[in-house]
Amino acid sequence: MYTKDESEIVDYIEESNPESVPDAASKIDRIKSAVSDKYAKRKAINIKVLESDLEKLKAKALQEGMPYQTLLNSVLHKYVTGQLAG
């Protein structure tokens, strides 16, 4: 069973015979490339942290189902972009 929104989409596709967007594949490739370039520029760093803090970070990352480095990078990114209060 479809939701109302899904039903509208199915109806549109079945009744309207929509056309493909011209050159969509190359536009998608350009967007993927731009995003990849922006986020591929990473710099390795070395920091010293309390062992107890690292163990807590690893435990939180395990709960979230991600590597602790990914969690740390996410928290750092959110902090420097103002998405996380300090």
Summary of the structure (lengths in Angstrom):
residues: 86
radius of gyration: 21.6
end to end distance: 45.7
largest distance: 62.3
contacts: 135
relative contact order: 0.05
helix: 66%
strand: 0%
